Amino acid sequence: MPVGYLTGVVIAAVPMLLSVRPVARSGRLGRLSWIVTCVINEWPLIAVYWVVADTALAVGQGDIGPARSWAGVAIALISPCAAVVLVRRSLRARPVVAAAVDAPVMAHPGRIVWAPLPFLHRDVERIADLSCWPGRADCDDG
């Protein structure tokens, strides 16, 4: 059984399972569950891409052949199934978020698949030595 393949698949599958069904406890175990799932919950397709690349590498090297290695493939199927659940939840949340901020949410669904990582837009300009919002009590207006 390819141990490297199984390790990579488990590293992706455990946070995906915890994102779909988090630990319902407070304290250390709940905090550990949140830490493990905070990135995967926001970008579930990163785990899917990880598992696809890991599986393609294992197939390319001929490691997926014996019957025992198919257990790793079964574990690998957890990530895409969990990603479907997480993406459906996020798409259902779009109108709620739009109503909460009183503005339309303009993210295109194709961006979830093809460009899951956030990048700054080219029209965003950083200006040095500029205070946050004038008149706010928690900002240093000078």
Buried (B, 14 or more C-beta within 10 A) or exposed (E): EBEEBBEBBBEBBBBBBBBBEBBEEEEEEEEEBEEBBEEBBEBBBBBBBBBBEBBEBBEEEEBBEEEEBEEBBEBBEBBBEBBEBBBEEBEEEEEEEEEEEEEEEEEEEEEBEEEBEEEEEEEEEEEEEEEEEEEEEEEEEE
